[in-house]
Amino acid sequence: MTNFLQEWFFSNKGKLCSKWSHYFAVYERHLSQFRGKEITFVEIGIQGGGSLDMWRAYFGPQARLIGVDIEPMCLAHASENTEILIGDQADPIFLRELARRAGKIDILLDDGGHTMEQQINTFNELYPFLSSTGVYICEDVHTSYWPPYGGGLRAPGSFIEFAKAKIDELNAWHIWNGEATDFTRSTDFIGFYDSMVIIEKRPRGKPENWQTGKGGAGRLAG
């Protein structure tokens, strides 16, 4: 089965684009639903600009792309329906301005500075602005194991440990004396891949346990 993004990547003779080899299959699995639609896609960390060209080819001309980087030279990557914002993703004030400018965000891809502060701040500030069926991707999370980035194996405060805790929040309805949060009620999926965390939104209520067949009680309390 062909993978459009991988084929584009290997045929690219334009701007620099850097990706780990296994990312393409993950992108296809979680993002193909957005192709050809009028979406807003935000990529934090655009460097040479090649990835924005890849996403433009993938999603189509109608998609609104917003690239974010700390380097002013990245302004050169702006084009029709592609906006570039310059700022530090560790700065909550900048992230709030990004959210205001973007409005509804359908896909957010964090490929920025990869420090724990940057990744966690970005999630906390921008996840609430993801659309009700949006996808949040934080990649290169192997830096959660690297001390220079604030990480380390099972290090408190790493993005990986932060994301692991979100699993408990996803399952809050089943925790004894647990309390559902906005995250619980708006999140449908958390996935972990090598160096990637994917979180998908979808509104949901408290799960019900259903039974059918002989002796079944129909709908049971959760």
Contacts in CASP RR format, 6 or more apart in sequence:
PFRMAT RR
TARGET T0000
AUTHOR 0000-0000-0000
METHOD contacts of the structure
MODEL  1
MTNFLQEWFFSNKGKLCSKWSHYFAVYERHLSQFRGKEITFVEIGIQGGG
SLDMWRAYFGPQARLIGVDIEPMCLAHASENTEILIGDQADPIFLRELAR
RAGKIDILLDDGGHTMEQQINTFNELYPFLSSTGVYICEDVHTSYWPPYG
GGLRAPGSFIEFAKAKIDELNAWHIWNGEATDFTRSTDFIGFYDSMVIIE
KRPRGKPENWQTGKGGAGRLAG
3 24 0 8 1.000
3 25 0 8 1.000
3 28 0 8 1.000
4 28 0 8 1.000
4 57 0 8 1.000
4 58 0 8 1.000
5 24 0 8 1.000
5 27 0 8 1.000
5 28 0 8 1.000
5 54 0 8 1.000
5 58 0 8 1.000
6 24 0 8 1.000
8 54 0 8 1.000
8 57 0 8 1.000
8 58 0 8 1.000
9 17 0 8 1.000
9 19 0 8 1.000
9 24 0 8 1.000
9 54 0 8 1.000
12 50 0 8 1.000
12 53 0 8 1.000
12 54 0 8 1.000
14 50 0 8 1.000
14 53 0 8 1.000
15 48 0 8 1.000
15 49 0 8 1.000
15 50 0 8 1.000
15 52 0 8 1.000
15 53 0 8 1.000
15 77 0 8 1.000
16 47 0 8 1.000
16 48 0 8 1.000
16 49 0 8 1.000
16 50 0 8 1.000
17 48 0 8 1.000
17 49 0 8 1.000
17 50 0 8 1.000
17 51 0 8 1.000
17 53 0 8 1.000
17 54 0 8 1.000
18 47 0 8 1.000
18 51 0 8 1.000
19 51 0 8 1.000
20 139 0 8 1.000
20 140 0 8 1.000
20 194 0 8 1.000
20 195 0 8 1.000
22 193 0 8 1.000
22 194 0 8 1.000
23 139 0 8 1.000
23 196 0 8 1.000
26 193 0 8 1.000
26 196 0 8 1.000
26 198 0 8 1.000
30 135 0 8 1.000
30 137 0 8 1.000
30 198 0 8 1.000
30 200 0 8 1.000
31 58 0 8 1.000
31 107 0 8 1.000
31 135 0 8 1.000
34 41 0 8 1.000
34 59 0 8 1.000
34 63 0 8 1.000
34 106 0 8 1.000
34 107 0 8 1.000
34 135 0 8 1.000
35 58 0 8 1.000
35 59 0 8 1.000
35 60 0 8 1.000
36 59 0 8 1.000
36 60 0 8 1.000
36 62 0 8 1.000
36 63 0 8 1.000
37 59 0 8 1.000
37 62 0 8 1.000
37 63 0 8 1.000
38 62 0 8 1.000
38 63 0 8 1.000
38 64 0 8 1.000
39 59 0 8 1.000
39 63 0 8 1.000
39 64 0 8 1.000
39 106 0 8 1.000
39 107 0 8 1.000
40 63 0 8 1.000
40 64 0 8 1.000
40 66 0 8 1.000
40 102 0 8 1.000
40 103 0 8 1.000
40 104 0 8 1.000
40 105 0 8 1.000
40 106 0 8 1.000
40 107 0 8 1.000
41 55 0 8 1.000
41 59 0 8 1.000
41 63 0 8 1.000
41 64 0 8 1.000
41 65 0 8 1.000
41 66 0 8 1.000
41 105 0 8 1.000
41 106 0 8 1.000
41 107 0 8 1.000
41 109 0 8 1.000
42 66 0 8 1.000
42 67 0 8 1.000
42 68 0 8 1.000
42 98 0 8 1.000
42 102 0 8 1.000
42 105 0 8 1.000
42 107 0 8 1.000
42 108 0 8 1.000
42 109 0 8 1.000
42 126 0 8 1.000
43 51 0 8 1.000
43 52 0 8 1.000
43 55 0 8 1.000
43 65 0 8 1.000
43 66 0 8 1.000
43 67 0 8 1.000
43 68 0 8 1.000
43 109 0 8 1.000
43 111 0 8 1.000
44 67 0 8 1.000
44 68 0 8 1.000
44 69 0 8 1.000
44 89 0 8 1.000
44 108 0 8 1.000
44 109 0 8 1.000
44 110 0 8 1.000
44 111 0 8 1.000
44 112 0 8 1.000
44 122 0 8 1.000
45 67 0 8 1.000
45 68 0 8 1.000
45 69 0 8 1.000
45 111 0 8 1.000
45 112 0 8 1.000
45 113 0 8 1.000
46 52 0 8 1.000
46 67 0 8 1.000
46 68 0 8 1.000
46 69 0 8 1.000
46 74 0 8 1.000
46 77 0 8 1.000
46 84 0 8 1.000
47 69 0 8 1.000
47 71 0 8 1.000
47 74 0 8 1.000
48 74 0 8 1.000
48 77 0 8 1.000
49 74 0 8 1.000
49 77 0 8 1.000
50 77 0 8 1.000
51 111 0 8 1.000
52 65 0 8 1.000
52 67 0 8 1.000
52 77 0 8 1.000
52 82 0 8 1.000
55 63 0 8 1.000
55 65 0 8 1.000
56 63 0 8 1.000
56 65 0 8 1.000
56 82 0 8 1.000
59 65 0 8 1.000
61 81 0 8 1.000
62 81 0 8 1.000
63 81 0 8 1.000
64 81 0 8 1.000
64 83 0 8 1.000
65 81 0 8 1.000
65 82 0 8 1.000
65 83 0 8 1.000
66 82 0 8 1.000
66 83 0 8 1.000
66 84 0 8 1.000
66 85 0 8 1.000
66 98 0 8 1.000
66 101 0 8 1.000
66 102 0 8 1.000
67 74 0 8 1.000
67 77 0 8 1.000
67 82 0 8 1.000
67 83 0 8 1.000
67 84 0 8 1.000
67 85 0 8 1.000
68 84 0 8 1.000
68 85 0 8 1.000
68 86 0 8 1.000
68 87 0 8 1.000
68 89 0 8 1.000
68 98 0 8 1.000
68 112 0 8 1.000
69 84 0 8 1.000
69 86 0 8 1.000
69 87 0 8 1.000
69 112 0 8 1.000
70 86 0 8 1.000
70 87 0 8 1.000
70 88 0 8 1.000
70 89 0 8 1.000
70 113 0 8 1.000
71 86 0 8 1.000
72 86 0 8 1.000
74 84 0 8 1.000
74 86 0 8 1.000
75 84 0 8 1.000
75 86 0 8 1.000
77 84 0 8 1.000
78 84 0 8 1.000
83 101 0 8 1.000
85 98 0 8 1.000
85 101 0 8 1.000
87 94 0 8 1.000
88 94 0 8 1.000
88 118 0 8 1.000
89 95 0 8 1.000
89 110 0 8 1.000
89 112 0 8 1.000
89 113 0 8 1.000
89 118 0 8 1.000
89 121 0 8 1.000
89 122 0 8 1.000
90 115 0 8 1.000
90 117 0 8 1.000
90 118 0 8 1.000
90 121 0 8 1.000
91 121 0 8 1.000
92 121 0 8 1.000
92 125 0 8 1.000
95 121 0 8 1.000
95 122 0 8 1.000
95 125 0 8 1.000
95 126 0 8 1.000
96 125 0 8 1.000
98 126 0 8 1.000
99 105 0 8 1.000
99 125 0 8 1.000
99 126 0 8 1.000
99 129 0 8 1.000
102 129 0 8 1.000
103 129 0 8 1.000
104 129 0 8 1.000
104 131 0 8 1.000
105 126 0 8 1.000
105 129 0 8 1.000
105 130 0 8 1.000
105 131 0 8 1.000
105 134 0 8 1.000
106 130 0 8 1.000
106 131 0 8 1.000
106 133 0 8 1.000
106 134 0 8 1.000
106 135 0 8 1.000
107 134 0 8 1.000
107 135 0 8 1.000
107 136 0 8 1.000
107 137 0 8 1.000
108 126 0 8 1.000
108 127 0 8 1.000
108 130 0 8 1.000
108 135 0 8 1.000
108 136 0 8 1.000
108 137 0 8 1.000
109 137 0 8 1.000
109 139 0 8 1.000
110 119 0 8 1.000
110 122 0 8 1.000
110 123 0 8 1.000
110 136 0 8 1.000
110 137 0 8 1.000
110 138 0 8 1.000
110 139 0 8 1.000
111 139 0 8 1.000
111 140 0 8 1.000
112 118 0 8 1.000
112 140 0 8 1.000
114 140 0 8 1.000
114 141 0 8 1.000
114 143 0 8 1.000
114 149 0 8 1.000
115 143 0 8 1.000
115 149 0 8 1.000
115 150 0 8 1.000
116 143 0 8 1.000
116 144 0 8 1.000
116 149 0 8 1.000
116 150 0 8 1.000
116 151 0 8 1.000
116 157 0 8 1.000
116 158 0 8 1.000
116 159 0 8 1.000
116 162 0 8 1.000
117 150 0 8 1.000
119 138 0 8 1.000
119 141 0 8 1.000
119 159 0 8 1.000
119 162 0 8 1.000
120 157 0 8 1.000
120 159 0 8 1.000
120 162 0 8 1.000
122 138 0 8 1.000
123 136 0 8 1.000
123 138 0 8 1.000
123 159 0 8 1.000
123 162 0 8 1.000
126 136 0 8 1.000
127 136 0 8 1.000
127 183 0 8 1.000
127 199 0 8 1.000
128 182 0 8 1.000
130 136 0 8 1.000
130 201 0 8 1.000
131 201 0 8 1.000
132 186 0 8 1.000
132 201 0 8 1.000
132 202 0 8 1.000
132 203 0 8 1.000
133 200 0 8 1.000
133 201 0 8 1.000
133 202 0 8 1.000
134 200 0 8 1.000
134 201 0 8 1.000
135 198 0 8 1.000
135 199 0 8 1.000
135 200 0 8 1.000
135 201 0 8 1.000
136 198 0 8 1.000
136 199 0 8 1.000
136 200 0 8 1.000
136 201 0 8 1.000
137 196 0 8 1.000
137 197 0 8 1.000
137 198 0 8 1.000
138 159 0 8 1.000
138 163 0 8 1.000
138 196 0 8 1.000
138 197 0 8 1.000
139 195 0 8 1.000
139 196 0 8 1.000
140 195 0 8 1.000
140 196 0 8 1.000
141 159 0 8 1.000
141 160 0 8 1.000
141 163 0 8 1.000
141 195 0 8 1.000
141 196 0 8 1.000
141 197 0 8 1.000
142 194 0 8 1.000
142 195 0 8 1.000
143 149 0 8 1.000
143 150 0 8 1.000
143 151 0 8 1.000
143 159 0 8 1.000
144 151 0 8 1.000
144 152 0 8 1.000
144 155 0 8 1.000
144 158 0 8 1.000
144 159 0 8 1.000
144 160 0 8 1.000
144 161 0 8 1.000
145 151 0 8 1.000
145 152 0 8 1.000
145 153 0 8 1.000
145 155 0 8 1.000
145 158 0 8 1.000
145 160 0 8 1.000
146 152 0 8 1.000
147 155 0 8 1.000
150 157 0 8 1.000
150 158 0 8 1.000
151 157 0 8 1.000
151 158 0 8 1.000
152 158 0 8 1.000
154 161 0 8 1.000
155 161 0 8 1.000
159 197 0 8 1.000
160 197 0 8 1.000
163 190 0 8 1.000
163 192 0 8 1.000
163 197 0 8 1.000
163 199 0 8 1.000
166 183 0 8 1.000
166 187 0 8 1.000
166 190 0 8 1.000
166 199 0 8 1.000
167 190 0 8 1.000
168 175 0 8 1.000
169 181 0 8 1.000
169 183 0 8 1.000
169 184 0 8 1.000
169 187 0 8 1.000
170 183 0 8 1.000
170 184 0 8 1.000
170 187 0 8 1.000
170 190 0 8 1.000
172 178 0 8 1.000
172 179 0 8 1.000
172 180 0 8 1.000
172 181 0 8 1.000
172 184 0 8 1.000
173 180 0 8 1.000
173 184 0 8 1.000
173 206 0 8 1.000
173 207 0 8 1.000
173 222 0 8 1.000
180 206 0 8 1.000
185 203 0 8 1.000
185 204 0 8 1.000
185 205 0 8 1.000
186 201 0 8 1.000
186 202 0 8 1.000
186 203 0 8 1.000
186 204 0 8 1.000
187 199 0 8 1.000
187 200 0 8 1.000
187 201 0 8 1.000
187 202 0 8 1.000
187 204 0 8 1.000
188 200 0 8 1.000
188 201 0 8 1.000
188 202 0 8 1.000
188 204 0 8 1.000
189 198 0 8 1.000
189 199 0 8 1.000
189 200 0 8 1.000
189 202 0 8 1.000
190 197 0 8 1.000
190 198 0 8 1.000
190 199 0 8 1.000
190 200 0 8 1.000
191 197 0 8 1.000
191 198 0 8 1.000
191 199 0 8 1.000
192 198 0 8 1.000
206 222 0 8 1.000
207 222 0 8 1.000
208 219 0 8 1.000
208 220 0 8 1.000
208 221 0 8 1.000
208 222 0 8 1.000
209 219 0 8 1.000
209 220 0 8 1.000
209 221 0 8 1.000
209 222 0 8 1.000
210 218 0 8 1.000
210 219 0 8 1.000
210 220 0 8 1.000
211 217 0 8 1.000
211 218 0 8 1.000
211 220 0 8 1.000
212 218 0 8 1.000
END
